[in-house]
Amino acid sequence: MFKIFWDKLKEAFASVLPVTLIVLAVSFTPLVSFSPKQLVVFAVCAIFLVGGIGLFNLGADLAMTPMGEQVGSGLAKSRRLILLVSVCFVMGVLITVAEPDLSVLAEQVKNTVEPVLLIATIGIGVGLFLLIAIVKIVFKKDLSTIIIFFYMMLFMFGMLMVTFGRDMFVPLAFDSGGVTTGPITVPFIMALGVGVAGAIGGKNANENSFGLIALCSVGPIIAFMGLVLFSKGDLTYQLSESAYSIDASLGANFLPTVWGVVKDVVAALGLIAIFFMVLQLTVLRLSWTKLAPMMFGVIYTFVGLVVFLTAVAVGFMPIGFELGKQLGNMPRALVVAGFVLGMVVVLAEPAVHVLNKQVEEITGGLVTKRSMLIALSVGVGISIGLSMIRIIVGFPIVYYLIPGYFISLGLSFFVPKLYTAIAFDSGGVASGPLTSSFILPLAIGACASIHTGGDSILNYAFGIVAMVAMTPLITIQVLGFRAIVATALRNRMMMRRIQDADDEQIIDFM
């Protein structure tokens, strides 16, 4: 066990190191100026971040992934569709309530939307679309067709928001889809899909196991848009810079901050654990040898998430806001910093490593972790760089989202379906805790220094999570398109060699 944990720590160290070094290096340039206190707190939090990610990844391997597989396979083998979809709906709601990314986003917009109402609405959206995703697996329906239908519905809702003067909430709506697929959701939902697809079987079982994350990212967007459209009164956003102060979580405020994180994680994981135990006693009836590692895994997940989220709240969120605020006065530096930070910040997302590992295992090495990481890094870097340009110039996010999603949906007709499913899952996974707690504050800080008024921040700073979730859809499918071209060229060369060999034999015979 210690060796496995040590390996997880090394992976976490390699993930967090680039972001930490970039921030520390920039602090010694004339571009930005951090106080010694800010640098020390950030460096200490980076160390704790490594430990938190390591413990979480260990816990995900021991608990969240096996739980998802056992629930999916156990319920699918029971052949009771109503029970299967009902349990999946409830689990979808519970894991969304448990998702720390959503809590971080809800806290940053609490002056506009009541956090409990926001989380409940998005949870229902995830539950409904997880139900749809499971039905897709059971009846072996094509993911591309379903995705295209719901994205058309999504853009129709977006047009209604523009019509009713609620267009400033479109970026926040798309962000809500990105933050729901984080460190708790991804391991469980992906494993759930693997379990259901494996129990049902079929020649395309591996392909059918992907796509759940993609659908569960669409549900919250539609649910939030519905909430805004049917809300009465004037919804406005007000920036509270004190919430991003480094002193807000230090000194006398440190223990309350940690206690708040502990309560959130206990409530989140507790709901999942209790519901799983109910399933264990009524349906699954797993042996103690399978159950014991899961119990230890839940403990590791709990400790890892508490350490991770505390480090993020204390050190990374305030530094991200301050960095964006100071770079906002230097447009070129802001764009470059956004691109570079985007390329490395995705490496620190815990859920990315869970996805990459499962993709490599399920595809038998056809899609390697290395190629996935490169594609995700480039995609996220481009998305954040483009988002910084949008903040500087100031234009609606739909100018990016509509062409981007049309390109990604168009590519789905030309690449293998497996790549399409992986791409749409990757989009949700890339937008994890560091995106909502470091990159989003960076964007808010930059927007606050460039524009004035809460509506400007709501329009231009928010939406960056949605951009992070969108660009991997294109880059991963381009990876699949490249694989098709490479295979075609290889086959053509082999045919040419065979033809040349046949021609030589004919010449020798003559």
C-alpha positions in Angstrom: 0.0 0.0 0.0 2.8 2.4 0.9 4.5 1.8 -2.5 1.2 2.6 -4.3 0.7 5.8 -2.2 4.3 6.8 -3.0 3.7 6.4 -6.7 0.6 8.6 -6.3 2.6 11.2 -4.5 5.2 11.3 -7.3 2.4 11.7 -9.9 0.9 14.5 -7.8 4.2 16.2 -7.4 4.8 16.1 -11.1 1.3 17.6 -11.7 1.5 20.5 -9.2 5.2 21.4 -9.7 4.7 23.2 -13.1 1.9 25.5 -11.8 3.8 26.3 -8.7 7.1 27.1 -10.5 5.3 29.3 -13.0 3.6 31.4 -10.3 6.8 31.7 -8.3 8.9 32.5 -11.3 6.5 35.3 -12.4 6.6 36.7 -8.9 10.3 37.6 -9.5 9.6 39.5 -12.7 8.5 43.1 -13.0 5.1 41.9 -14.3 3.6 41.1 -10.8 4.4 41.7 -7.2 3.4 39.4 -4.4 4.1 40.0 -0.7 6.4 37.5 1.1 3.4 36.3 3.1 1.5 35.5 -0.1 4.5 33.6 -1.6 5.1 31.6 1.6 1.4 30.7 2.0 1.2 29.7 -1.7 4.3 27.5 -1.5 3.1 25.7 1.7 -0.3 25.2 0.1 1.3 23.7 -3.0 3.0 21.1 -0.7 -0.3 20.2 0.9 -1.9 20.1 -2.5 0.5 17.3 -3.5 -0.5 15.3 -0.5 -4.2 15.9 -1.0 -4.1 14.8 -4.7 -2.0 11.7 -3.8 -4.5 10.6 -1.1 -7.5 11.4 -3.3 -6.1 9.4 -6.2 -5.4 6.4 -3.9 -8.9 6.7 -2.4 -10.4 6.9 -5.9 -8.7 3.6 -6.9 -9.8 1.9 -3.8 -13.3 3.3 -3.3 -15.0 5.4 -5.9 -14.0 3.4 -9.0 -14.9 0.0 -7.5 -18.2 1.4 -6.1 -19.2 2.6 -9.5 -18.3 -0.7 -11.2 -20.1 -2.8 -8.5 -23.3 -0.6 -8.6 -23.3 -0.6 -12.4 -22.6 -4.3 -12.9 -24.7 -5.5 -10.0 -27.8 -3.6 -11.0 -27.4 -4.4 -14.7 -27.2 -8.1 -14.0 -30.4 -7.9 -12.0 -32.2 -7.1 -15.4 -34.5 -4.6 -13.6 -34.3 -1.5 -15.7 -36.6 0.6 -13.5 -34.4 -0.2 -10.5 -31.2 0.6 -12.5 -32.3 4.0 -13.8 -33.9 5.0 -10.4 -30.7 4.2 -8.5 -28.6 6.0 -11.2 -30.8 9.1 -10.9 -30.4 9.2 -7.1 -26.7 8.6 -7.4 -26.4 11.4 -10.0 -28.0 13.8 -7.6 -25.9 12.7 -4.6 -22.5 12.8 -6.3 -23.3 16.3 -7.7 -24.2 17.6 -4.2 -20.9 16.0 -3.1 -18.9 17.6 -5.9 -16.4 20.2 -4.5 -16.1 22.1 -7.8 -19.8 23.0 -7.7 -19.5 24.2 -4.1 -16.6 26.5 -5.2 -18.6 27.9 -8.1 -21.7 28.4 -5.9 -19.7 30.2 -3.3 -18.4 32.7 -5.9 -21.9 33.6 -7.2 -23.8 33.4 -3.9 -24.7 37.1 -4.2 -26.7 36.3 -7.3 -28.1 32.8 -6.9 -28.8 31.0 -3.6 -26.1 28.2 -3.3 -28.6 25.6 -2.1 -31.0 26.3 -5.0 -28.1 26.3 -7.5 -26.7 23.0 -6.3 -30.1 21.3 -6.0 -31.1 22.4 -9.6 -27.8 21.2 -11.1 -28.0 18.0 -9.1 -31.4 17.2 -10.6 -30.0 18.0 -14.1 -27.1 15.6 -13.6 -29.4 12.9 -12.2 -31.7 13.1 -15.2 -29.0 13.0 -17.8 -27.1 10.1 -16.0 -30.4 8.2 -16.3 -30.5 9.0 -20.0 -26.8 7.9 -20.3 -27.6 4.6 -18.7 -30.6 4.0 -21.0 -28.2 4.8 -23.9 -25.9 2.0 -22.8 -28.7 -0.5 -22.1 -30.3 0.0 -25.6 -26.9 0.6 -27.3 -27.8 3.9 -28.9 -25.4 6.1 -30.8 -23.8 8.8 -28.6 -23.3 11.3 -31.4 -27.0 11.5 -32.3 -28.0 12.0 -28.6 -25.3 14.6 -28.1 -26.3 16.6 -31.2 -30.0 16.5 -30.2 -29.3 17.8 -26.7 -26.9 20.5 -27.8 -29.4 21.8 -30.3 -31.9 22.0 -27.3 -29.2 23.7 -25.3 -28.6 26.4 -27.9 -32.4 26.9 -28.2 -32.5 27.6 -24.4 -29.6 30.0 -24.9 -31.6 31.9 -27.5 -34.5 32.1 -25.2 -32.2 33.6 -22.5 -31.1 36.3 -25.0 -34.7 37.0 -25.9 -35.8 37.5 -22.3 -32.7 39.6 -21.4 -30.9 37.0 -19.3 -28.0 36.5 -21.7 -25.5 37.6 -19.1 -26.1 34.2 -17.4 -25.2 32.2 -20.4 -21.5 31.9 -19.4 -22.4 30.9 -15.9 -24.8 28.3 -17.3 -22.1 26.7 -19.4 -19.7 26.9 -16.4 -22.2 24.9 -14.3 -21.8 22.0 -16.8 -18.1 22.0 -16.5 -17.8 22.1 -12.7 -20.1 19.1 -12.1 -17.6 16.6 -13.5 -14.8 16.8 -10.9 -12.8 14.5 -8.6 -15.8 12.7 -7.0 -18.1 12.5 -10.1 -15.6 11.3 -12.7 -14.3 8.1 -11.0 -17.8 7.0 -10.0 -19.6 7.8 -13.2 -17.0 6.4 -15.5 -16.8 3.2 -13.4 -20.6 3.0 -13.4 -20.6 3.1 -17.2 -17.9 0.4 -17.4 -19.8 -1.8 -15.0 -23.2 -1.5 -16.8 -21.6 -1.9 -20.3 -19.5 -4.9 -19.1 -22.6 -6.6 -17.6 -24.7 -6.0 -20.8 -21.8 -7.1 -23.0 -21.7 -6.8 -26.8 -18.9 -6.2 -29.3 -19.0 -2.4 -28.6 -19.0 -2.7 -24.8 -15.9 -0.6 -24.4 -17.2 2.2 -26.7 -20.6 2.2 -24.9 -18.9 2.7 -21.5 -17.8 6.2 -22.5 -20.1 9.2 -22.9 -21.7 9.4 -19.5 -19.5 12.3 -18.4 -20.4 14.1 -21.7 -24.2 13.7 -21.1 -23.9 14.6 -17.4 -22.2 17.9 -18.5 -25.2 18.9 -20.7 -27.8 18.3 -18.0 -26.7 21.0 -15.6 -26.5 23.6 -18.4 -30.1 23.0 -19.4 -31.3 22.8 -15.8 -29.6 26.1 -14.9 -30.9 27.9 -17.9 -34.4 26.7 -16.9 -33.8 28.1 -13.4 -32.8 31.5 -14.8 -35.6 31.7 -17.3 -38.3 30.9 -14.7 -36.8 33.1 -12.0 -38.6 36.3 -11.1 -37.0 39.6 -10.2 -33.7 41.3 -11.0 -30.7 39.0 -10.9 -27.4 40.9 -10.5 -23.8 40.0 -9.7 -21.6 41.8 -7.2 -17.9 41.1 -6.8 -16.7 40.8 -3.2 -12.9 41.2 -3.4 -12.5 40.4 0.4 -13.5 36.8 -0.4 -10.3 36.5 -2.5 -8.1 38.1 0.2 -5.3 35.8 1.4 -6.2 36.9 5.0 -9.8 35.6 4.5 -8.7 32.1 5.4 -5.7 32.7 7.7 -5.2 33.5 11.4 -8.5 33.3 13.2 -10.3 32.4 10.0 -8.2 29.3 9.3 -10.0 26.8 11.6 -13.5 28.0 10.4 -12.3 27.5 6.8 -11.0 24.0 7.5 -14.2 23.1 9.4 -16.3 24.4 6.6 -14.4 22.2 4.1 -14.7 19.2 6.5 -18.5 19.6 6.8 -18.9 19.9 3.1 -16.9 16.7 2.4 -18.5 14.7 5.2 -22.0 15.6 3.9 -20.9 14.8 0.4 -19.1 11.5 0.9 -21.5 10.5 3.7 -24.6 10.6 1.4 -22.7 8.5 -1.2 -21.5 6.0 1.5 -24.9 5.6 3.1 -26.7 5.1 -0.2 -24.1 2.5 -1.3 -24.5 0.6 2.0 -28.3 0.5 1.4 -27.6 -1.0 -2.0 -25.1 -3.4 -0.4 -27.7 -4.7 2.1 -30.5 -4.9 -0.4 -29.1 -5.7 -3.9 -25.3 -6.0 -4.1 -24.3 -8.2 -1.1 -20.6 -7.9 -1.8 -18.2 -10.0 0.2 -16.1 -8.4 3.1 -12.9 -8.8 1.0 -14.4 -6.5 -1.6 -16.0 -4.2 0.9 -13.1 -3.6 3.3 -10.8 -1.8 0.7 -13.7 0.4 -0.3 -14.1 1.6 3.3 -10.4 2.4 3.6 -10.7 4.1 0.2 -13.5 6.4 1.4 -11.3 7.5 4.4 -8.4 8.2 2.0 -10.7 10.1 -0.3 -12.1 12.1 2.6 -8.6 13.2 3.9 -7.3 13.9 0.5 -10.3 16.1 -0.5 -10.1 18.0 2.8 -6.4 18.7 2.4 -6.8 19.5 -1.3 -9.8 21.9 -0.9 -8.2 23.7 2.1 -5.0 24.3 0.2 -7.0 25.6 -2.8 -9.1 27.9 -0.6 -6.2 29.2 1.5 -3.5 29.6 -1.1 -4.5 29.1 -4.7 -7.7 31.0 -5.0 -6.3 34.3 -3.6 -3.1 34.0 -5.6 -5.1 33.3 -8.8 -7.3 36.4 -8.2 -4.3 38.7 -7.4 -2.3 37.4 -10.4 -5.2 38.1 -12.8 -5.8 41.5 -11.3 -2.1 42.6 -11.8 -1.8 41.0 -15.3 -5.1 42.7 -16.4 -3.1 45.9 -17.0 -0.8 44.0 -19.5 -3.0 42.4 -22.2 -0.3 40.5 -24.0 1.2 39.1 -20.8 -2.3 38.1 -19.7 -2.9 36.1 -22.8 0.5 34.4 -22.7 0.1 33.6 -19.0 -3.4 32.2 -19.6 -2.1 29.9 -22.3 0.9 28.6 -20.3 -1.1 28.2 -17.1 -3.8 26.4 -19.0 -1.4 23.9 -20.4 0.0 23.0 -17.0 -3.0 23.4 -14.7 -4.8 20.5 -16.3 -2.0 18.2 -15.1 -3.0 19.0 -11.5 -6.6 17.9 -12.0 -7.1 14.7 -10.1 -10.0 13.5 -12.3 -7.8 13.8 -15.4 -5.5 11.1 -14.2 -8.4 8.8 -13.4 -9.8 9.3 -16.9 -6.5 8.8 -18.6 -5.8 5.6 -16.7 -9.2 4.1 -17.5 -9.0 5.2 -21.2 -5.6 3.4 -21.6 -6.9 0.3 -19.8 -10.2 0.1 -21.7 -8.6 0.8 -25.2 -5.8 -1.7 -24.5 -3.2 1.0 -25.0 -4.6 2.2 -28.3 -5.1 5.6 -26.6 -2.1 6.2 -24.3 -2.0 8.4 -21.2 0.8 10.4 -22.8 -1.2 11.3 -25.9 -4.3 12.1 -23.9 -2.3 14.5 -21.6 -0.7 16.3 -24.5 -4.0 16.7 -26.3 -5.7 17.9 -23.1 -2.9 20.3 -22.2 -2.8 21.9 -25.6 -6.6 22.2 -25.7 -6.9 23.7 -22.3 -4.1 26.1 -22.9 -5.7 27.4 -26.1 -9.1 27.7 -24.3 -7.8 29.9 -21.5 -5.7 32.0 -23.9 -8.8 32.6 -26.0 -10.8 33.4 -22.8 -8.3 36.1 -21.8 -8.7 37.7 -25.3 -12.4 37.7 -24.7 -12.0 39.4 -21.4 -9.7 42.1 -22.9 -11.9 42.8 -26.0 -15.2 42.1 -24.3 -17.6 40.1 -26.5 -20.2 37.4 -25.8 -19.0 33.8 -25.2 -21.3 32.4 -27.9 -18.9 33.7 -30.5 -16.6 31.0 -29.3 -19.1 28.3 -28.1 -21.3 28.1 -31.2 -18.4 27.6 -33.8 -16.5 25.4 -31.3 -19.4 23.0 -30.7 -20.3 22.9 -34.3 -16.7 21.9 -35.2 -16.6 19.2 -32.4 -20.0 17.8 -33.5 -18.9 17.9 -37.1 -15.7 16.0 -36.3 -17.8 13.3 -34.7 -19.0 12.1 -38.1 -15.4 11.5 -39.3 -13.6 10.0 -36.4 -14.1 6.6 -34.7 -17.0 6.7 -32.2 -14.6 5.7 -29.4 -12.6 8.9 -29.9 -15.8 10.9 -29.9 -17.0 9.4 -26.6 -13.6 9.9 -25.0 -13.4 13.5 -26.3 -16.7 14.5 -24.9 -15.9 12.9 -21.5 -12.5 14.6 -21.5 -14.1 18.0 -21.9 -16.0 17.6 -18.6 -13.0 16.1 -16.8 -10.5 18.9 -17.8 -12.6 21.5 -16.0 -11.9 20.3 -12.4 -11.2 21.9 -9.0 -8.1 24.0 -10.0 -10.1 25.5 -13.0 -12.9 26.7 -10.7 -10.6 27.7 -7.8 -7.5 29.1 -9.6 -8.2 29.8 -13.3 -11.7 31.3 -12.6 -10.4 33.7 -9.9 -7.6 34.6 -12.3 -10.2 35.6 -14.9 -12.3 37.4 -12.4 -9.3 39.4 -11.2 -8.3 40.3 -14.7 -11.8 41.3 -15.6 -12.2 43.4 -12.5 -9.1 45.4 -13.5 -10.2 45.9 -17.1 -14.0 46.4 -16.8 -16.2 47.9 -14.2 -19.5 46.6 -12.9 -20.7 43.1 -11.8 -22.5 42.5 -15.1 -19.2 42.8 -17.0 -17.6 40.2 -14.8 -20.6 37.9 -15.2 -20.4 38.3 -18.9 -16.7 38.1 -19.6 -14.9 36.4 -16.6 -17.4 33.5 -16.3 -17.5 31.1 -19.1 -13.9 30.2 -18.8 -14.8 26.8 -17.3 -17.0 26.2 -20.3 -14.1 27.0 -22.7 -11.9 24.6 -20.8 -14.6 21.9 -21.2 -15.1 22.7 -25.0 -11.6 22.7 -26.5 -10.6 19.1 -25.6 -13.7 18.0 -27.6 -11.8 19.2 -30.7 -8.2 18.3 -29.8 -9.0 14.7 -28.8 -11.1 14.1 -32.0 -8.3 15.6 -34.0 -6.1 13.0 -32.3 -8.5 10.3 -33.6 -8.6 11.9 -37.1 -4.8 11.8 -37.1 -4.9 8.1 -36.1 -7.3 7.4 -39.1 -5.0 9.2 -41.5 -1.9 7.4 -40.1 -3.6 4.0 -40.4 -4.7 4.8 -44.0 -1.2 5.8 -45.0 0.3 2.8 -43.3 -2.1 0.5 -45.2 -1.4 2.3 -48.5 2.3 1.8 -48.0 1.9 -1.9 -47.2 -0.3 -2.3 -50.3 2.4 -0.5 -52.4 5.1 -2.8 -51.0 3.0 -5.9 -51.8 2.4 -4.5 -55.3 6.1 -3.8 -55.8 7.0 -7.3 -54.6 4.4 -8.8 -57.1 5.9 -6.7 -59.9 9.4 -7.9 -59.1 8.3 -11.5 -59.1 6.6 -11.0 -62.5 9.9 -9.4 -63.9 12.0 -12.2 -62.5 9.7 -14.8 -64.0 9.9 -13.2 -67.5 
